[in-house]
Amino acid sequence: MKTRYFLMALVLSWVSLSAHAAGSPMNENFTNLITLSNNALETGKTGDTKAFIESATVAWEALKVQNEQGSSIRLQRANAKLKAAIKAAKAGKLDEGMAELEQGIVEMKQER
């Protein structure tokens, strides 16, 4: 009977260690996304809306690929900002689109 309690305690401690490991923070690397977003900002500073949309779309496509590998709240917030930037630029509001993209970069750079 005491062996059964010992085994139960062993199993419970193993499960609690597994649960802790599953809740550990993800190691996220946004370096590529930040670089692509900065390239889109530089393109937007020239005043070429079409080129800005294309550059921001490239950054957004890369973000979608990274999101497939593992989603996080920071990635979702940046995704919303990049979509808003592209939408604003398509509506002819390049400055607003650049501001949204800058906010997306801030979301990616934030520490946990």
DSSP file with accessible surface (Angstrom, degrees, kcal/mol):
  #  RESIDUE AA STRUCTURE BP1 BP2  ACC     N-H-->O    O-->H-N    N-H-->O    O-->H-N    TCO  KAPPA ALPHA  PHI   PSI    X-CA   Y-CA   Z-CA
    1    1 A M     >        0   0  148      0, 0.0     4,-1.4     0, 0.0     3,-0.2   0.000 360.0 360.0 360.0 -41.8    0.0    0.0    0.0
    2    2 A K  H  >  +     0   0  179      1,-0.2     4,-2.0     2,-0.2     5,-0.1   0.827 360.0  58.3 -68.7 -29.3    2.8    2.4    0.8
    3    3 A T  H  > S+     0   0  100      1,-0.2     4,-2.5     2,-0.2    -1,-0.2   0.893 102.4  54.6 -65.0 -37.4    4.5    1.7   -2.5
    4    4 A R  H  > S+     0   0  175      2,-0.2     4,-2.4     1,-0.2    -1,-0.2   0.911 108.0  48.4 -63.4 -41.9    1.3    2.8   -4.2
    5    5 A Y  H  X S+     0   0  147     -4,-1.4     4,-2.5     2,-0.2    -1,-0.2   0.906 110.7  51.7 -64.8 -38.9    1.4    6.2   -2.5
    6    6 A F  H  X S+     0   0  137     -4,-2.0     4,-2.2     2,-0.2    -2,-0.2   0.933 111.1  46.5 -63.5 -45.9    5.1    6.5   -3.3
    7    7 A L  H  X S+     0   0   94     -4,-2.5     4,-2.6     2,-0.2    -1,-0.2   0.891 111.5  52.0 -64.7 -38.5    4.4    5.9   -7.0
    8    8 A M  H  X S+     0   0  110     -4,-2.4     4,-2.6     2,-0.2    -2,-0.2   0.920 110.1  48.5 -64.0 -42.3    1.5    8.2   -7.0
    9    9 A A  H  X S+     0   0   57     -4,-2.5     4,-2.2     2,-0.2    -2,-0.2   0.899 111.1  51.0 -63.9 -39.0    3.6   11.0   -5.5
   10   10 A L  H  X S+     0   0   92     -4,-2.2     4,-2.1     2,-0.2    -2,-0.2   0.932 111.3  47.2 -64.7 -43.7    6.3   10.3   -8.1
   11   11 A V  H  X S+     0   0   79     -4,-2.6     4,-2.4     1,-0.2    -2,-0.2   0.921 111.8  50.5 -65.4 -42.7    3.8   10.6  -10.9
   12   12 A L  H  X S+     0   0  108     -4,-2.6     4,-2.3     1,-0.2    -1,-0.2   0.903 110.3  49.0 -64.3 -39.0    2.3   13.8   -9.6
   13   13 A S  H  X S+     0   0   56     -4,-2.2     4,-2.0     2,-0.2    -1,-0.2   0.900 110.5  51.2 -68.7 -36.1    5.7   15.4   -9.2
   14   14 A W  H  X S+     0   0  172     -4,-2.1     4,-2.0    -5,-0.2    -2,-0.2   0.931 110.9  48.7 -65.1 -42.0    6.6   14.4  -12.8
   15   15 A V  H  X S+     0   0   72     -4,-2.4     4,-2.3     1,-0.2    -2,-0.2   0.911 109.7  51.7 -64.4 -40.5    3.3   15.9  -14.1
   16   16 A S  H  X S+     0   0   68     -4,-2.3     4,-1.8     1,-0.2    -1,-0.2   0.892 109.3  50.1 -67.3 -34.9    3.9   19.1  -12.2
   17   17 A L  H  X S+     0   0  118     -4,-2.0     4,-2.0     2,-0.2    -1,-0.2   0.892 110.3  50.7 -68.2 -37.5    7.4   19.5  -13.7
   18   18 A S  H  X S+     0   0   52     -4,-2.0     4,-2.0     2,-0.2    -2,-0.2   0.898 108.5  51.6 -65.9 -40.7    6.0   18.9  -17.1
   19   19 A A  H  X S+     0   0   65     -4,-2.3     4,-1.2     1,-0.2    -1,-0.2   0.897 108.7  51.0 -65.1 -37.8    3.3   21.6  -16.6
   20   20 A H  H  < S+     0   0  147     -4,-1.8     3,-0.4     1,-0.2     4,-0.3   0.928 109.6  50.0 -65.9 -41.5    5.9   24.1  -15.5
   21   21 A A  H >< S+     0   0   62     -4,-2.0     3,-1.2     1,-0.2    -1,-0.2   0.881 107.4  54.4 -66.1 -35.5    8.1   23.4  -18.6
   22   22 A A  H 3< S+     0   0   89     -4,-2.0    -1,-0.2     1,-0.2    -2,-0.2   0.805 107.1  51.7 -69.6 -25.3    5.1   23.8  -20.9
   23   23 A G  T 3< S+     0   0   66     -4,-1.2    -1,-0.2    -3,-0.4    -2,-0.2   0.396  81.8 119.5 -93.2   6.4    4.4   27.3  -19.4
   24   24 A S  S <  S-     0   0   68     -3,-1.2    -3,-0.0    -4,-0.3    -4,-0.0  -0.347  74.8 -91.4 -71.8 152.6    7.9   28.6  -19.9
   25   25 A P        -     0   0   84      0, 0.0     2,-0.2     0, 0.0    -1,-0.1  -0.277  40.5-113.9 -66.8 149.1    8.3   31.7  -22.1
   26   26 A M        -     0   0   88     -3,-0.1     2,-1.0     1,-0.1    44,-0.0  -0.536  18.4-125.4 -80.1 146.4    8.9   31.3  -25.8
   27   27 A N        -     0   0  168     -2,-0.2     2,-0.4     2,-0.0    -1,-0.1  -0.829  37.6-172.7 -90.7 104.2   12.2   32.4  -27.3
   28   28 A E        -     0   0   42     -2,-1.0     2,-0.5     2,-0.0    42,-0.0  -0.817  15.0-164.4-103.5 141.1   11.1   34.7  -30.1
   29   29 A N        +     0   0  104     -2,-0.4     3,-0.2     1,-0.1     4,-0.2  -0.952  16.0 167.9-127.0 110.9   13.3   36.2  -32.6
   30   30 A F     >  +     0   0    9     -2,-0.5     4,-2.8    78,-0.2     5,-0.3   0.164  43.2 113.9-104.4  15.5   11.9   39.1  -34.6
   31   31 A T  H  > S+     0   0   87      1,-0.2     4,-2.3     2,-0.2     5,-0.2   0.919  79.6  44.2 -57.0 -48.6   15.2   40.3  -36.2
   32   32 A N  H  > S+     0   0   98      1,-0.2     4,-2.6    -3,-0.2    -1,-0.2   0.918 114.8  48.9 -64.3 -42.6   14.2   39.4  -39.7
   33   33 A L  H  > S+     0   0    1      2,-0.2     4,-2.4     1,-0.2    -2,-0.2   0.894 111.3  49.5 -65.3 -39.7   10.7   40.9  -39.3
   34   34 A I  H  X S+     0   0   27     -4,-2.8     4,-2.7     2,-0.2    -1,-0.2   0.917 111.1  50.2 -65.7 -40.7   12.2   44.1  -37.9
   35   35 A T  H  X S+     0   0   67     -4,-2.3     4,-2.2    -5,-0.3    -2,-0.2   0.936 112.3  46.3 -63.2 -46.1   14.7   44.4  -40.7
   36   36 A L  H  X S+     0   0   37     -4,-2.6     4,-1.9     1,-0.2    23,-0.2   0.896 113.6  49.6 -64.0 -38.2   12.0   43.9  -43.3
   37   37 A S  H  X S+     0   0    0     -4,-2.4     4,-2.2     2,-0.2    -2,-0.2   0.896 109.5  50.8 -67.8 -40.1    9.7   46.5  -41.6
   38   38 A N  H  X S+     0   0   58     -4,-2.7     4,-2.4     2,-0.2    -1,-0.2   0.881 108.1  53.4 -64.3 -36.9   12.6   49.0  -41.4
   39   39 A N  H  X S+     0   0   87     -4,-2.2     4,-2.1     2,-0.2    -2,-0.2   0.901 108.1  50.4 -63.0 -39.9   13.2   48.5  -45.1
   40   40 A A  H  X S+     0   0    0     -4,-1.9     4,-2.5    15,-0.2    -2,-0.2   0.899 109.4  51.2 -64.8 -39.5    9.5   49.3  -45.7
   41   41 A L  H  X S+     0   0   11     -4,-2.2     4,-1.9     2,-0.2    -2,-0.2   0.918 109.1  50.1 -62.1 -44.3    9.8   52.4  -43.6
   42   42 A E  H  X S+     0   0  112     -4,-2.4     4,-0.6     1,-0.2    -1,-0.2   0.897 111.4  49.1 -61.3 -39.6   12.8   53.6  -45.6
   43   43 A T  H ><>S+     0   0   36     -4,-2.1     3,-1.1     1,-0.2     5,-0.8   0.900 109.1  52.9 -65.5 -40.3   10.9   53.0  -48.8
   44   44 A G  H ><5S+     0   0    3     -4,-2.5     3,-1.5     1,-0.2    -2,-0.2   0.823  98.5  64.3 -65.4 -30.6    7.9   54.9  -47.4
   45   45 A K  H 3<5S+     0   0  128     -4,-1.9    -1,-0.2     1,-0.3    -2,-0.2   0.736  93.2  62.5 -66.7 -19.6   10.1   57.9  -46.6
   46   46 A T  T <<5S-     0   0  107     -3,-1.1    -1,-0.3    -4,-0.6    -2,-0.2   0.665 113.5-119.5 -77.9 -15.3   10.8   58.3  -50.3
   47   47 A G  T < 5 +     0   0   48     -3,-1.5     2,-1.0    -4,-0.3    -3,-0.1   0.455  68.7 136.5  93.2   1.9    7.1   59.0  -50.8
   48   48 A D     >< -     0   0   83     -5,-0.8     4,-2.0     1,-0.2    -1,-0.2  -0.721  31.0-174.9 -87.6 101.3    6.5   56.0  -53.2
   49   49 A T  H  > S+     0   0   46     -2,-1.0     4,-2.6     1,-0.2     5,-0.2   0.906  80.9  52.5 -64.4 -42.4    3.2   54.5  -51.9
   50   50 A K  H  > S+     0   0  147      1,-0.2     4,-2.2     2,-0.2    -1,-0.2   0.926 111.2  46.3 -62.6 -44.7    3.3   51.5  -54.3
   51   51 A A  H  > S+     0   0   19      1,-0.2     4,-2.6     2,-0.2    -1,-0.2   0.880 111.4  53.3 -66.0 -36.0    6.8   50.5  -53.2
   52   52 A F  H  X S+     0   0    0     -4,-2.0     4,-3.0    -9,-0.2     5,-0.3   0.929 108.6  49.2 -63.1 -44.9    5.8   51.0  -49.6
   53   53 A I  H  X S+     0   0   31     -4,-2.6     4,-2.3     1,-0.2    -2,-0.2   0.925 112.2  48.4 -61.1 -42.9    2.8   48.6  -50.0
   54   54 A E  H  X S+     0   0  109     -4,-2.2     4,-2.0     2,-0.2    -2,-0.2   0.927 114.1  45.6 -64.4 -43.7    5.0   46.0  -51.7
   55   55 A S  H  X S+     0   0   31     -4,-2.6     4,-2.0     2,-0.2   -15,-0.2   0.908 113.9  48.3 -66.6 -41.6    7.7   46.2  -49.0
   56   56 A A  H  X S+     0   0    0     -4,-3.0     4,-2.5     1,-0.2    -1,-0.2   0.877 109.3  53.9 -67.7 -33.9    5.2   46.1  -46.2
   57   57 A T  H  X S+     0   0   43     -4,-2.3     4,-2.7    -5,-0.3    -1,-0.2   0.897 106.2  52.3 -66.9 -38.0    3.5   43.2  -47.8
   58   58 A V  H  X S+     0   0   84     -4,-2.0     4,-2.1     2,-0.2    -2,-0.2   0.933 111.4  46.9 -61.7 -43.8    6.8   41.3  -47.9
   59   59 A A  H  X S+     0   0    0     -4,-2.0     4,-2.1   -23,-0.2    -2,-0.2   0.910 112.2  50.3 -64.2 -40.1    7.2   42.0  -44.2
   60   60 A W  H  X S+     0   0   52     -4,-2.5     4,-2.3     2,-0.2    -2,-0.2   0.894 108.6  51.7 -66.8 -38.5    3.7   40.8  -43.5
   61   61 A E  H  X S+     0   0   85     -4,-2.7     4,-1.9     2,-0.2    -1,-0.2   0.913 110.0  49.4 -63.9 -41.0    4.2   37.6  -45.5
   62   62 A A  H  X S+     0   0   23     -4,-2.1     4,-2.3     1,-0.2    -2,-0.2   0.889 109.2  53.0 -64.9 -36.3    7.3   36.9  -43.4
   63   63 A L  H  X S+     0   0    1     -4,-2.1     4,-2.4     1,-0.2    -2,-0.2   0.910 106.5  52.4 -65.1 -39.8    5.3   37.5  -40.3
   64   64 A K  H  X S+     0   0   76     -4,-2.3     4,-1.4     1,-0.2    -1,-0.2   0.906 108.8  50.5 -63.0 -39.7    2.6   35.0  -41.4
   65   65 A V  H  X S+     0   0   78     -4,-1.9     4,-0.9     1,-0.2     3,-0.3   0.927 111.9  46.7 -63.9 -44.2    5.3   32.4  -42.0
   66   66 A Q  H >X S+     0   0   37     -4,-2.3     4,-1.0     1,-0.2     3,-0.6   0.870 107.5  57.9 -66.7 -33.0    6.8   33.0  -38.5
   67   67 A N  H 3< S+     0   0   48     -4,-2.4    -1,-0.2     1,-0.2     3,-0.2   0.834  99.9  58.1 -65.9 -31.1    3.2   32.9  -37.0
   68   68 A E  H 3< S+     0   0  163     -4,-1.4    -1,-0.2    -3,-0.3    -2,-0.2   0.809 103.1  54.2 -67.9 -27.7    2.8   29.4  -38.5
   69   69 A Q  H << S-     0   0  159     -4,-0.9    -1,-0.2    -3,-0.6    -2,-0.2   0.767 135.5 -27.0 -77.6 -27.0    5.8   28.2  -36.5
   70   70 A G     <  -     0   0   29     -4,-1.0    -1,-0.3    -3,-0.2     2,-0.2  -0.499  63.9-136.5 171.0 117.2    4.4   29.5  -33.2
   71   71 A S        +     0   0   54     -3,-0.2     2,-0.3    -2,-0.2    -4,-0.1  -0.516  24.0 173.9 -86.1 149.4    2.0   32.2  -32.4
   72   72 A S     >  -     0   0   13     -2,-0.2     4,-2.2     1,-0.1     5,-0.2  -0.954  44.4-108.4-144.9 166.4    2.4   34.7  -29.6
   73   73 A I  H  > S+     0   0   86     -2,-0.3     4,-2.3     1,-0.2     5,-0.2   0.887 119.1  53.0 -66.8 -36.9    0.5   37.8  -28.4
   74   74 A R  H  > S+     0   0   33      1,-0.2     4,-2.3     2,-0.2    -1,-0.2   0.909 109.5  49.2 -64.4 -39.6    3.4   40.1  -29.6
   75   75 A L  H  > S+     0   0    1      2,-0.2     4,-2.3     1,-0.2    -2,-0.2   0.899 110.3  50.8 -67.6 -37.8    3.2   38.5  -33.0
   76   76 A Q  H  X S+     0   0   97     -4,-2.2     4,-2.1     2,-0.2    -2,-0.2   0.903 110.7  48.6 -66.9 -39.9   -0.5   39.0  -33.2
   77   77 A R  H  X S+     0   0  118     -4,-2.3     4,-1.9     2,-0.2    -2,-0.2   0.915 112.5  47.8 -66.1 -42.4   -0.3   42.6  -32.3
   78   78 A A  H  X S+     0   0    0     -4,-2.3     4,-2.6     1,-0.2     5,-0.2   0.894 108.8  55.5 -65.2 -37.3    2.4   43.2  -34.8
   79   79 A N  H  X S+     0   0   28     -4,-2.3     4,-2.4     1,-0.2    -2,-0.2   0.923 107.3  49.1 -59.9 -45.4    0.3   41.4  -37.4
   80   80 A A  H  X S+     0   0   57     -4,-2.1     4,-2.2     1,-0.2    -1,-0.2   0.897 111.6  49.3 -61.8 -40.6   -2.6   43.8  -36.8
   81   81 A K  H  X S+     0   0   57     -4,-1.9     4,-2.2     2,-0.2    -2,-0.2   0.901 110.8  49.0 -67.7 -41.2   -0.3   46.8  -37.1
   82   82 A L  H  X S+     0   0    1     -4,-2.6     4,-2.3     2,-0.2     5,-0.2   0.915 111.5  49.5 -65.4 -41.1    1.2   45.6  -40.4
   83   83 A K  H  X S+     0   0  109     -4,-2.4     4,-2.6    -5,-0.2    -2,-0.2   0.921 111.6  49.3 -61.2 -43.1   -2.3   44.9  -41.8
   84   84 A A  H  X S+     0   0   33     -4,-2.2     4,-2.6     1,-0.2    -2,-0.2   0.875 109.4  52.8 -64.3 -36.8   -3.4   48.4  -40.8
   85   85 A A  H  X S+     0   0    0     -4,-2.2     4,-2.3     2,-0.2    -2,-0.2   0.928 111.3  45.1 -64.6 -44.7   -0.3   49.9  -42.4
   86   86 A I  H  X S+     0   0   15     -4,-2.3     4,-2.4     2,-0.2    -2,-0.2   0.929 113.9  49.8 -65.5 -42.1   -1.0   48.2  -45.7
   87   87 A K  H  X S+     0   0  163     -4,-2.6     4,-1.4     1,-0.2    -2,-0.2   0.913 111.5  48.3 -63.8 -43.0   -4.6   49.2  -45.6
   88   88 A A  H  <>S+     0   0    6     -4,-2.6     5,-2.7     1,-0.2    -1,-0.2   0.914 111.6  49.7 -64.7 -40.8   -3.9   52.8  -44.8
   89   89 A A  H ><5S+     0   0    2     -4,-2.3     3,-1.6     1,-0.2    -2,-0.2   0.900 108.5  52.5 -66.2 -38.4   -1.3   53.0  -47.6
   90   90 A K  H 3<5S+     0   0  147     -4,-2.4    -1,-0.2     1,-0.3    -2,-0.2   0.811 105.7  55.7 -66.2 -27.8   -3.8   51.5  -50.1
   91   91 A A  T 3<5S-     0   0   70     -4,-1.4    -1,-0.3    -5,-0.2    -2,-0.2   0.427 126.0-103.8 -82.0   0.2   -6.3   54.2  -49.0
   92   92 A G  T < 5S+     0   0   58     -3,-1.6     2,-0.9    -4,-0.2    -3,-0.2   0.572  87.9 121.5  90.8   9.8   -3.7   56.8  -49.9
   93   93 A K     >< +     0   0  113     -5,-2.7     4,-2.3     1,-0.2     5,-0.2  -0.648  26.2 162.9-106.5  75.2   -2.7   57.7  -46.3
   94   94 A L  H  > S+     0   0   22     -2,-0.9     4,-2.6     1,-0.2     5,-0.2   0.901  73.2  52.5 -62.8 -42.5    1.0   56.9  -46.5
   95   95 A D  H  > S+     0   0  134      1,-0.2     4,-2.1     2,-0.2    -1,-0.2   0.906 110.9  47.6 -62.7 -40.6    1.9   58.8  -43.3
   96   96 A E  H  > S+     0   0   96      2,-0.2     4,-2.3     1,-0.2    -1,-0.2   0.902 111.4  51.5 -66.1 -39.1   -0.7   56.9  -41.4
   97   97 A G  H  X S+     0   0    0     -4,-2.3     4,-2.2     2,-0.2    -2,-0.2   0.903 109.4  49.5 -63.7 -40.5    0.5   53.6  -42.8
   98   98 A M  H  X S+     0   0   22     -4,-2.6     4,-2.4     2,-0.2    -1,-0.2   0.891 109.5  52.2 -66.7 -37.0    4.1   54.5  -41.8
   99   99 A A  H  X S+     0   0   41     -4,-2.1     4,-2.0     2,-0.2    -2,-0.2   0.915 109.6  48.8 -65.1 -41.2    2.9   55.3  -38.3
  100  100 A E  H  X S+     0   0   43     -4,-2.3     4,-2.0     2,-0.2    -2,-0.2   0.907 110.9  50.7 -63.4 -41.2    1.1   52.0  -38.0
  101  101 A L  H  X S+     0   0    0     -4,-2.2     4,-2.1     1,-0.2    -2,-0.2   0.908 107.8  52.5 -64.8 -39.7    4.2   50.2  -39.2
  102  102 A E  H  X S+     0   0   93     -4,-2.4     4,-2.1     1,-0.2    -1,-0.2   0.902 108.6  50.7 -62.3 -39.2    6.4   52.0  -36.6
  103  103 A Q  H  X S+     0   0   90     -4,-2.0     4,-2.2     1,-0.2    -1,-0.2   0.873 107.6  54.0 -66.4 -34.5    4.0   50.9  -33.9
  104  104 A G  H  X S+     0   0    0     -4,-2.0     4,-1.9     2,-0.2    -2,-0.2   0.898 107.1  50.5 -64.8 -38.2    4.3   47.3  -35.2
  105  105 A I  H  X S+     0   0   10     -4,-2.1     4,-2.0     1,-0.2    -2,-0.2   0.912 108.4  52.5 -65.7 -40.6    8.0   47.5  -34.9
  106  106 A V  H  X S+     0   0   81     -4,-2.1     4,-1.3     1,-0.2    -2,-0.2   0.918 107.4  52.5 -60.6 -42.3    7.6   48.8  -31.3
  107  107 A E  H  < S+     0   0   35     -4,-2.2     3,-0.3     1,-0.2    -1,-0.2   0.897 110.5  47.8 -60.3 -40.2    5.4   45.8  -30.6
  108  108 A M  H  < S+     0   0    2     -4,-1.9    -1,-0.2     1,-0.2    -2,-0.2   0.831 112.8  48.3 -70.8 -30.5    8.1   43.4  -31.9
  109  109 A K  H  < S+     0   0  118     -4,-2.0    -1,-0.2    -5,-0.1    -2,-0.2   0.650  84.6 114.1 -84.5 -16.0   10.9   45.1  -29.9
  110  110 A Q     <  -     0   0   82     -4,-1.3     2,-0.2    -3,-0.3   -36,-0.0  -0.274  64.8-127.4 -61.5 141.0    9.0   45.1  -26.6
  111  111 A E              0   0  172      1,-0.1    -1,-0.1     0, 0.0    -2,-0.1  -0.528 360.0 360.0 -82.6 156.6   10.5   43.0  -23.8
  112  112 A R              0   0  185     -2,-0.2    -1,-0.1   -87,-0.0     0, 0.0  -0.222 360.0 360.0 -69.0 360.0    8.3   40.5  -22.0
